[in-house]
Amino acid sequence: METGTILFDPLLPWPAVLAGAMLAVLFVGIAVWRGLAGWWLRGMAFGVLVLALANPSLQVEDREALSDIVLLVVDESASQAISDRPEQITQAIAGVEAEIARLDNTELRIVTLGDGEGDQGTLLMGALANAMAEEPRSRLAGAILLTDGQLHDIERSPDLPAPLHALLTGRSSDWDRRLMVQNAPAFAILDEPVTLTLRIEDQGAVPVGLPERAEIEIAVDGAEPQRFTVPVGEDLELPITLQHGGMNVIQFTLPEQLGELTTRNNAAVVQINGVRDRLRVLLVSGEPHAGERTWRNLLKSDASVDLVHFTILRPPEKQDGVPVNELSLIAFPTRELFLDKVDEFDLIIFDRYKRRGILPAIYLDNVRRYVEDGGALLIAAGPDFATADSIYRSPLAEIIPAAPSGRVLEEAYLPTVTDIGQRHPVTEGFQPEVEGDDAPWGQWLRIIDVVPESGTAVMSGIDERPLLVLDRVGEGRVALLASDHAWLWSRGYDGGGPQLELLRRLAHWMMKEPDLEEEALSVMAEGQTMVITRRTLGEDVAPVEITGPDGAVVTVPLEEVSPGRFTATFEGPEVGLYRLLEGDQDAVVALGPSAPREFEETIASAAVLDAAVAETRGGIRVLEDGVPGIRTVREGRVAAGRGWIAITPREAYLTADVRVSPLLPGWALLLLASFLALAGWLREGRR
């Protein structure tokens, strides 16, 4: 196709050409005023001269017509896979392809959009903007969105130079029930109620006669679910009290209803990290000694610890004649601490305590009961532990893991982590590696010889004698430190040592910190990836069995990365709750969002797209009524009607060749001007 255009390339600057044109008009005006018969011939001659100065040229272009482009953005996100929407999508694509094929010089570009990373939802407008960036804007004749109308980036609507249309999947009879978690804290204090806000909501064409109450199942940490009946369409305030520290996984499930679109939004998972508010610790020092301050400093350095510390300064057997009312000492409230309020403490520490008649046997027996019911007891033994007044010679003997032999060894030795201590979380990785004969830390100078009766010796002293023995008794825990010289490390004696870290780990293990469990199966999730960790005091472990949301079981082998620690990584194929089992250890973890954004709204709707489509004079059509026809309209006209949508042809082209030639040669224009001037002179001469 060729097109011609007249161009001007003046021989003089345009102001000079315009000045010449004005002079020509002036001369012609004078000729008219004087009544010269050839004025019009003179005017034509002047016009030809001005035209010659403007230097007109003819530009001829060889143009190749370019096809119009129509974009079809197909939403293939997860919500488009429910019900019969995949079949609707297939039929719609075929129908649009057939309609575009009927139009002359028009191409169709199909762009598909799947689920994005994370829980961003359907980013349909982003996909449209990216598709537009790949095509010349001058050729875009229209865009069609094949979607359910539930998109999550409408604010990114691009500036489209042509009509935008939407073809909606779904049926007018669709309805769905969804479970929403409107409020769930990430952390909660143990043994204190925390409130979750839930809501059950019905959407779409809800069947007539559907009950106004629904059954909900609640399962904690994968245990057997409990069933409750709750109202539909109302906020549900659910108080929950966490019973253990660490991650608590709570799953809510609604049973499937007949005819609802999907069950993917019938479940929600909430993960709440259980933390202790404040730890109440009772520290009883049998007498003042150099290491007493070490325990106090350790416990007072932790802002989350409430410490009650008593040191026995004046035992009953001390008779110095000083009246009691003249002493500035506080009476030891034994009954209140060891009978009435003993269960309020998370940890009791006896530091170099011996029997002096201050605590009757019934009080110590109550401490034994407190441990068996879930309490924690730490005994830091001194020389008195080996005597007849030892605290071991009391009802506590039933729970103390080692018995004194009666010997106290006073000599320098190096505390050592035992083989099993290398696997125990209290002392795992505790002893640093050193080169040659260098010691990892300083020496201690005293150890009380004890005979293990139960529990696990994680540290040893002279001739591998037990130094730190840990044990579980009933629901509680007991630790025996067979030396009162831990304070030497804090004072830097012989180079010092990690005394603070040792006592911190020990105290937190006794208070059942989840990260310090010696036999545990834990799992951390990031996206769809879970990192599995198995801690054990044994030499090896079996593969872990993973049960997915669909009930499929996968076996994953574990690899030892350090003594007592085995790990594995697993990619979950879908969002939901996974259960892990290895031996007698189990764990649960939720992959993905608690309630996927893609399934928050599942009923097809044009509400979100209305404004963007109306701005381009496009239309929204429901595929339930069939695939609309596609026609062309002029730019600016309404581009949708009953049963049809339209595109606007862009008439874009590619210039293949350009030729420029003078409209008339210069000599021809000069000859023509001379002829006209001569003709005017001859006409005037005859008169």
C-alpha positions in Angstrom: 0.0 0.0 0.0 1.3 3.4 -1.1 0.3 6.8 0.4 1.4 10.3 -0.7 2.0 13.4 1.4 3.0 16.9 0.2 5.9 18.3 2.2 7.5 21.7 2.1 11.3 22.4 2.3 11.6 26.2 1.8 14.5 27.6 0.0 14.5 30.6 2.4 13.6 30.7 6.0 9.8 30.7 6.5 9.7 34.3 7.7 11.3 35.4 4.4 8.7 33.3 2.5 5.9 34.8 4.4 7.3 38.3 3.9 7.4 37.6 0.1 3.8 36.4 0.2 2.7 39.6 1.9 4.5 41.8 -0.7 2.8 39.8 -3.4 -0.6 40.5 -1.8 0.3 44.2 -1.6 1.2 44.4 -5.3 -1.9 42.6 -6.3 -3.9 45.0 -4.1 -2.4 48.0 -5.8 -3.1 46.5 -9.2 -6.8 46.0 -8.3 -7.0 49.6 -6.9 -5.6 51.0 -10.1 -8.1 49.0 -12.1 -5.6 46.9 -14.1 -7.3 44.2 -16.1 -4.5 41.7 -15.6 -4.4 41.9 -11.8 -5.5 38.3 -11.4 -2.7 37.1 -13.7 -0.2 39.1 -11.8 -1.5 37.5 -8.5 -1.2 34.0 -10.0 2.4 34.8 -11.1 3.3 36.0 -7.6 1.6 32.9 -6.1 3.7 30.6 -8.2 6.9 32.5 -7.2 5.9 32.1 -3.4 5.2 28.4 -4.0 8.6 28.0 -5.7 10.2 29.5 -2.6 8.3 27.1 -0.3 9.8 24.2 -2.5 6.9 21.7 -2.3 7.8 18.0 -2.5 5.8 14.8 -2.8 6.6 12.1 -0.2 5.4 8.6 -1.1 5.4 5.8 1.6 5.2 2.1 1.0 3.3 0.8 4.0 2.8 -2.8 5.3 -0.4 -3.1 7.3 0.1 -4.7 10.8 -2.4 -7.0 12.4 -4.4 -6.0 15.5 -3.6 -7.8 18.7 -6.2 -9.0 21.2 -4.9 -10.3 24.6 -6.7 -13.1 26.4 -5.6 -13.4 30.0 -6.7 -16.8 31.4 -7.0 -17.1 35.2 -5.8 -20.6 36.1 -5.4 -20.0 39.9 -6.6 -22.5 42.4 -10.1 -21.1 42.7 -10.6 -21.7 39.0 -10.1 -25.4 39.5 -13.3 -26.0 41.5 -16.6 -27.3 40.2 -16.8 -27.3 36.4 -14.8 -24.1 35.9 -11.9 -25.9 34.1 -14.4 -27.1 31.4 -15.8 -23.6 31.1 -12.3 -22.2 30.6 -11.6 -24.7 27.9 -14.8 -23.9 26.0 -14.3 -20.2 26.4 -10.7 -20.3 25.0 -11.9 -22.3 22.0 -14.8 -19.9 21.4 -12.7 -16.8 21.6 -10.1 -18.3 19.3 -12.9 -19.0 16.7 -14.3 -15.5 17.0 -10.9 -13.9 16.5 -10.2 -16.1 13.6 -13.2 -14.7 11.8 -11.9 -11.1 12.0 -9.5 -9.9 9.3 -6.0 -9.0 10.2 -6.4 -9.8 13.9 -4.2 -12.0 16.2 -4.9 -13.5 19.6 -2.3 -13.7 22.3 -3.2 -16.1 25.2 -1.5 -15.5 28.6 -2.2 -17.9 31.5 -1.9 -17.0 35.2 -1.3 -19.6 37.8 -0.9 -19.4 41.6 1.9 -17.1 42.6 4.4 -17.5 45.4 3.3 -17.2 48.9 -0.3 -16.2 49.6 -0.7 -13.2 47.3 -3.9 -14.4 45.7 -4.8 -13.8 42.0 -2.6 -11.1 40.5 -4.6 -10.8 37.3 -3.9 -7.1 36.5 -0.2 -7.7 37.0 -0.4 -10.4 34.4 -2.3 -8.1 32.0 0.2 -5.3 32.5 3.1 -7.7 31.8 1.4 -9.0 28.6 0.8 -5.4 27.4 4.5 -4.6 27.9 5.4 -7.4 25.5 3.3 -6.0 22.7 3.3 -2.7 20.7 0.7 -0.4 22.3 -0.3 0.9 18.8 -1.5 -2.6 17.9 -3.6 -3.4 21.0 -7.2 -3.7 19.9 -8.6 -5.1 23.1 -8.1 -7.4 26.1 -10.3 -10.2 27.5 -10.0 -11.5 31.1 -11.2 -15.1 31.6 -11.7 -15.2 35.3 -14.0 -15.7 38.2 -13.7 -12.0 39.1 -11.9 -12.7 42.4 -8.6 -10.9 41.9 -6.4 -9.2 44.4 -4.5 -6.5 42.5 -7.2 -4.3 40.9 -5.2 -1.2 42.0 -2.6 -2.2 39.4 -5.0 -1.9 36.4 -3.0 -0.7 33.4 -3.9 2.1 31.1 -5.4 0.2 28.2 -5.8 2.0 24.8 -8.7 -0.3 23.8 -11.7 -2.0 25.4 -11.3 -4.3 28.4 -13.8 -7.2 28.7 -14.3 -9.9 31.3 -15.7 -13.4 30.8 -16.8 -14.8 34.2 -16.8 -18.5 35.0 -19.1 -20.0 37.7 -22.8 -20.6 37.9 -25.7 -18.6 39.3 -26.5 -21.5 41.6 -23.1 -21.7 43.2 -22.9 -21.4 47.0 -20.1 -22.0 49.5 -19.4 -22.1 53.2 -16.2 -20.8 54.6 -14.4 -20.6 57.9 -12.6 -17.4 58.7 -10.1 -16.8 61.5 -10.5 -13.1 62.2 -8.2 -12.8 65.2 -5.4 -15.1 66.4 -2.4 -14.0 68.4 1.1 -15.3 67.5 2.1 -15.7 71.1 0.1 -16.6 74.3 1.0 -17.0 77.9 0.8 -20.5 79.3 -2.1 -21.4 81.6 -3.8 -18.1 80.7 -6.9 -18.0 78.4 -6.4 -16.3 75.0 -9.4 -15.5 72.8 -9.6 -16.4 69.1 -12.3 -14.9 66.9 -13.8 -17.2 64.3 -16.7 -16.8 61.9 -18.6 -19.2 59.7 -20.1 -17.6 56.7 -22.3 -18.8 53.7 -21.9 -17.1 50.3 -23.8 -17.2 47.1 -27.1 -18.9 46.4 -27.5 -20.6 49.8 -30.0 -23.5 49.7 -33.3 -22.8 51.3 -33.7 -24.5 54.7 -30.0 -24.8 55.4 -29.6 -24.9 59.3 -28.5 -21.7 61.0 -26.0 -23.6 63.1 -23.0 -25.7 62.0 -20.8 -28.3 63.5 -17.1 -27.4 63.9 -14.2 -29.7 64.9 -11.3 -28.4 66.9 -8.1 -30.4 67.2 -5.0 -29.4 69.2 -1.5 -30.6 68.1 -3.1 -33.3 65.9 -5.0 -34.9 68.8 -8.6 -36.4 68.5 -10.8 -33.5 67.5 -13.6 -32.2 69.7 -17.0 -31.3 68.1 -19.1 -28.2 68.8 -22.2 -26.7 67.3 -22.0 -23.0 66.7 -24.1 -20.3 64.9 -23.5 -19.4 61.2 -23.0 -15.7 60.3 -21.9 -14.6 63.7 -18.5 -13.9 65.3 -17.5 -16.7 67.6 -15.3 -15.8 70.6 -13.3 -18.9 71.5 -11.2 -18.9 74.7 -8.2 -21.3 74.6 -5.7 -22.0 77.3 -2.3 -23.3 76.1 -0.9 -26.2 78.2 2.7 -26.4 76.9 5.4 -24.1 75.7 6.6 -23.9 72.2 4.4 -24.1 69.1 0.7 -25.1 69.6 -1.0 -26.1 66.4 -4.8 -25.7 66.5 -6.9 -26.9 63.6 -10.5 -25.9 62.9 -12.6 -28.0 60.4 -16.1 -27.7 59.1 -17.8 -30.8 57.6 -18.5 -30.7 53.9 -22.0 -29.5 53.0 -24.0 -30.9 50.1 -23.6 -28.8 47.0 -21.0 -26.3 48.3 -18.3 -25.3 45.9 -15.2 -26.5 47.8 -13.9 -27.7 51.2 -10.6 -25.9 50.8 -11.9 -23.0 52.9 -13.6 -25.3 55.4 -10.5 -25.6 57.5 -8.1 -23.2 59.1 -4.9 -23.7 61.1 -3.7 -21.4 63.8 -0.2 -21.7 65.3 0.4 -20.0 68.6 3.7 -20.0 70.4 3.2 -20.7 74.1 5.5 -18.7 76.4 5.7 -18.4 80.2 4.8 -15.1 81.7 7.2 -15.1 84.7 9.1 -18.0 86.2 8.8 -18.2 90.0 11.9 -19.7 91.5 12.5 -20.6 95.2 16.2 -20.6 96.2 17.1 -22.0 99.6 20.7 -21.6 100.7 21.7 -23.7 103.7 24.4 -21.3 104.7 26.4 -18.4 103.3 29.2 -19.5 101.0 31.2 -18.3 98.0 28.9 -19.8 95.4 25.6 -18.5 96.8 25.9 -15.2 95.0 26.4 -17.1 91.7 22.9 -18.6 91.9 21.4 -15.3 92.8 23.1 -13.4 90.0 22.0 -16.0 87.5 18.4 -15.9 88.4 18.2 -12.1 88.9 19.8 -11.5 85.5 16.7 -12.9 83.8 13.9 -10.3 83.9 11.3 -13.0 83.4 12.2 -14.7 86.7 10.6 -13.9 90.1 13.1 -15.0 92.7 12.4 -15.8 96.3 15.7 -16.4 98.1 16.3 -17.4 101.7 19.6 -18.0 103.3 19.7 -19.7 106.7 22.0 -17.5 108.8 21.0 -18.6 112.3 20.1 -22.2 112.6 18.1 -23.4 115.5 21.0 -25.1 117.2 23.0 -21.9 117.4 22.8 -20.6 121.0 24.5 -17.2 121.3 22.3 -15.7 124.0 21.0 -12.9 121.7 17.2 -12.4 122.1 15.2 -13.1 119.0 13.5 -9.7 119.1 16.9 -8.0 118.8 17.9 -9.8 115.6 17.4 -8.1 112.2 16.6 -11.4 110.5 13.4 -12.5 108.9 11.8 -15.7 110.1 11.9 -18.5 107.6 8.2 -18.9 106.5 8.5 -22.7 106.1 4.8 -23.6 106.3 3.7 -20.9 103.8 6.5 -21.8 101.3 6.5 -25.6 101.5 2.9 -26.4 102.2 0.6 -23.6 101.2 2.3 -22.1 98.1 4.8 -24.7 97.0 2.8 -25.4 93.8 3.1 -21.8 92.8 6.9 -22.2 92.1 8.2 -23.4 88.7 11.6 -24.4 90.2 13.0 -25.1 93.7 16.7 -25.0 94.3 18.4 -26.4 97.5 21.9 -24.9 97.6 24.1 -26.7 100.1 21.1 -27.4 102.2 21.2 -29.9 105.1 18.7 -31.2 107.6 18.7 -28.9 110.6 15.2 -29.4 111.9 14.0 -26.3 110.1 12.0 -28.3 107.5 10.0 -31.2 109.0 9.8 -34.4 107.0 6.2 -33.6 106.0 7.4 -30.4 104.3 10.1 -32.3 102.3 7.6 -35.0 101.5 5.4 -32.3 100.0 8.3 -31.2 97.9 8.6 -34.8 96.6 4.9 -34.7 95.8 5.3 -31.3 94.0 8.0 -32.8 91.8 6.0 -35.9 90.9 3.1 -33.7 89.9 5.2 -31.7 87.5 7.5 -29.5 89.5 11.3 -29.1 89.2 14.0 -29.6 91.9 17.7 -28.7 91.6 20.1 -29.8 94.4 23.5 -28.1 94.4 25.4 -30.4 96.8 28.1 -29.4 99.2 30.1 -31.3 101.7 27.1 -31.7 104.0 25.4 -33.9 101.3 27.8 -36.7 102.3 27.0 -36.5 106.0 24.3 -37.9 108.2 22.5 -34.6 108.0 22.3 -34.8 104.2 19.1 -33.8 102.5 19.3 -37.3 101.0 18.3 -38.7 104.4 14.8 -37.4 104.0 11.7 -38.2 101.9 13.5 -36.6 99.0 15.6 -39.7 98.7 12.8 -41.3 96.6 13.4 -38.7 93.8 17.1 -37.8 94.1 18.9 -39.7 91.2 22.1 -40.5 93.1 23.0 -41.5 96.7 26.0 -40.1 98.6 28.8 -42.6 99.3 30.0 -40.5 102.3 33.2 -39.3 100.6 34.1 -35.8 99.7 37.1 -35.5 97.3 39.1 -32.3 97.7 41.4 -32.1 94.7 41.7 -30.3 91.4 39.9 -31.9 88.4 38.6 -30.9 85.0 34.7 -31.2 84.6 34.0 -33.3 81.5 31.0 -33.8 79.4 30.2 -37.6 79.2 29.4 -39.5 76.0 25.7 -39.3 76.6 26.1 -35.7 77.7 27.3 -34.9 74.1 23.8 -35.9 73.0 21.8 -34.3 75.9 20.5 -30.8 75.0 21.7 -29.4 78.4 25.3 -30.2 77.5 25.2 -30.7 73.7 28.0 -28.8 72.0 28.9 -27.4 75.4 32.5 -28.5 75.6 34.6 -26.7 73.0 37.2 -28.4 71.0 40.8 -27.6 71.9 44.2 -28.4 70.4 46.8 -30.5 72.1 46.7 -30.7 75.9 44.9 -27.3 76.3 42.0 -27.5 78.7 38.6 -26.3 77.4 37.9 -24.5 80.8 39.1 -24.1 84.3 39.3 -26.8 87.0 37.0 -27.3 90.1 38.4 -28.3 93.4 35.8 -30.4 95.1 33.4 -33.2 94.2 31.0 -35.2 96.4 31.1 -38.8 95.6 27.7 -40.2 94.6 26.4 -43.5 93.4 23.9 -43.1 90.5 20.6 -44.8 91.1 18.6 -43.4 88.1 18.7 -40.7 85.5 21.5 -39.7 83.2 25.0 -38.4 84.1 25.8 -35.7 81.6 29.0 -34.5 83.3 31.7 -36.3 85.2 34.6 -35.4 87.5 37.5 -37.3 89.1 37.8 -40.8 87.7 34.6 -40.3 85.8 32.6 -39.9 88.9 29.1 -38.4 88.2 29.1 -34.6 88.5 25.8 -33.6 87.0 22.9 -36.1 87.0 19.5 -35.4 85.5 16.4 -37.4 86.0 12.6 -37.4 85.3 10.3 -38.3 88.2 6.7 -38.6 87.5 5.7 -35.5 85.6 8.6 -33.5 87.1 12.3 -33.2 86.8 15.3 -33.4 89.2 18.9 -32.4 88.8 21.8 -33.1 91.2 25.0 -31.1 90.8 27.6 -33.0 93.0 29.8 -30.0 93.6 29.5 -26.5 95.1 32.4 -25.1 93.0 30.6 -24.0 89.8 31.2 -20.5 91.0 35.0 -20.9 90.3 34.2 -20.6 86.6 32.4 -17.2 87.1 35.3 -15.9 89.1 37.7 -16.8 86.3 39.7 -19.3 88.3 42.2 -21.3 86.1 40.8 -19.5 83.1 37.1 -19.8 84.2 34.4 -21.4 82.1 30.8 -21.1 80.8 29.2 -21.4 84.2 26.3 -19.0 83.4 25.4 -20.9 80.2 25.5 -24.3 82.0 23.2 -23.1 84.8 20.9 -21.3 82.3 20.5 -24.4 80.2 20.0 -26.6 83.3 17.3 -24.3 84.7 15.4 -24.1 81.5 15.6 -27.8 80.9 14.1 -28.3 84.4 11.3 -25.9 83.5 10.5 -28.0 80.4 11.7 -25.6 77.7 10.7 -27.3 74.5 14.0 -26.6 72.8 15.8 -28.5 75.5 13.9 -31.8 75.4 16.3 -34.7 75.1 13.7 -36.9 73.2 11.8 -34.7 70.8 10.6 -34.4 67.2 10.3 -30.8 66.1 9.6 -29.2 62.7 9.9 -25.7 61.4 8.1 -24.5 58.3 8.9 -21.8 55.8 6.6 -21.7 52.8 6.1 -25.2 51.6 9.4 -26.4 53.1 9.7 -28.1 56.4 12.9 -28.7 58.3 12.5 -31.8 60.6 14.7 -32.2 63.7 14.9 -35.3 65.9 16.7 -35.2 69.2 17.6 -38.4 71.0 20.0 -39.9 73.5 20.1 -43.0 71.3 22.6 -43.8 68.6 20.2 -43.8 65.7 16.6 -43.2 64.7 14.1 -44.6 62.3 12.8 -42.7 59.2 10.0 -40.2 60.0 6.5 -40.9 58.6 4.8 -37.8 57.2 1.0 -37.9 56.7 -0.2 -35.1 54.4 -3.6 -33.3 54.4 -4.9 -35.8 51.9 -3.9 -38.8 54.1 -1.0 -39.9 51.9 2.0 -41.2 53.9 5.6 -40.4 53.0 8.7 -41.9 54.7 11.7 -39.5 55.0 15.1 -40.7 56.3 16.9 -38.6 58.9 20.6 -37.7 58.7 22.7 -37.2 61.8 24.3 -33.8 61.8 25.7 -33.8 65.3 25.6 -36.2 68.3 22.0 -36.8 69.2 20.6 -34.5 66.5 19.1 -35.8 63.2 17.5 -33.6 60.5 15.8 -33.8 57.1 14.1 -31.4 54.7 10.8 -32.1 53.0 8.8 -30.1 50.4 5.1 -30.3 51.1 3.2 -30.8 47.9 0.1 -28.9 49.1 -1.1 -26.5 51.7 -2.5 -27.9 54.9 -1.8 -29.8 58.2 1.0 -32.4 58.2 1.5 -35.0 60.9 4.9 -36.5 61.6 5.7 -39.7 63.5 9.0 -41.3 64.5 8.8 -44.0 67.2 6.9 -42.6 70.1 7.6 -39.0 69.1 5.1 -37.0 67.0 4.6 -33.5 65.8 2.3 -31.5 63.6 2.9 -28.5 61.4 0.9 -26.4 59.0 2.3 -25.5 55.6 1.1 -22.4 53.8 -1.3 -19.8 55.1 -3.8 -20.7 57.8 -6.6 -19.9 55.3 -5.5 -19.4 51.7 -6.4 -16.0 50.3 -7.3 -17.7 47.0 -10.3 -19.4 48.7 -11.5 -16.4 50.8 -14.0 -15.6 48.1 -15.0 -18.4 45.8 -18.3 -17.1 44.3 -17.8 -15.6 40.8 -18.5 -11.8 40.9 -18.0 -8.8 38.6 -18.0 -6.3 41.5 -14.2 -5.9 41.6 -13.8 -5.5 37.8 -16.8 -3.2 37.2 -15.0 0.1 37.3 -12.0 -0.9 35.3 -14.1 -2.4 32.5 -16.6 0.5 32.4 -13.7 3.0 32.0 -12.8 1.4 28.7 -16.5 1.0 27.6 -16.0 -2.7 27.7 -18.4 -5.4 29.0 -18.6 -8.2 31.5 -20.3 -11.4 30.3 -21.2 -14.7 32.2 -20.0 -17.8 30.5 -23.0 -19.7 31.8 -24.9 -17.8 29.0 -22.4 -18.9 26.4 -19.3 -17.4 24.8 -20.2 -14.0 23.3 -19.6 -13.0 19.7 -16.7 -10.7 18.9 -17.1 -7.8 16.4 -15.3 -4.5 15.7 -16.4 -0.9 16.5 -14.8 2.5 16.0 -12.6 3.9 18.8 -14.7 5.7 21.4 -17.9 3.7 20.7 -19.6 1.4 23.2 -17.8 -2.0 22.8 -20.3 -4.4 24.3 -23.9 -5.3 23.8 -26.3 -8.2 24.3 -24.5 -11.4 23.4 -21.4 -9.6 21.9 -18.2 -7.8 22.8 -16.1 -5.7 20.5 -12.5 -4.6 19.8 -11.3 -1.4 18.1 -9.1 -1.9 15.0 -5.9 0.1 15.4 -4.9 0.2 11.7 -1.2 0.1 12.6 1.3 -0.2 9.8 5.0 -0.6 9.1 6.7 1.9 6.7 8.8 -0.2 4.3 10.1 2.6 2.0 9.9 6.4 1.7 10.5 8.3 -1.6 10.6 12.1 -1.8 10.6 14.1 -5.1 9.9 17.7 -6.0 6.2 18.4 -6.9 7.4 20.5 -9.9 11.0 21.3 -11.0 12.2 24.8 -10.2 12.6 25.8 -13.8 9.0 24.8 -14.6 7.7 27.0 -11.8 9.8 29.9 -13.0 8.6 29.4 -16.5 5.0 29.3 -15.4 5.4 32.5 -13.3 7.0 34.3 -16.3 4.2 33.1 -18.6 1.5 34.4 -16.2 3.3 37.8 -15.8 3.6 38.2 -19.6 0.0 37.3 -20.1 -1.0 39.9 -17.6 1.1 42.6 -19.3 -0.3 41.7 -22.8 -3.9 41.9 -21.4 -3.3 45.3 -19.9 -1.5 46.5 -23.1 -4.6 45.9 -25.3 -6.5 48.4 -23.3 
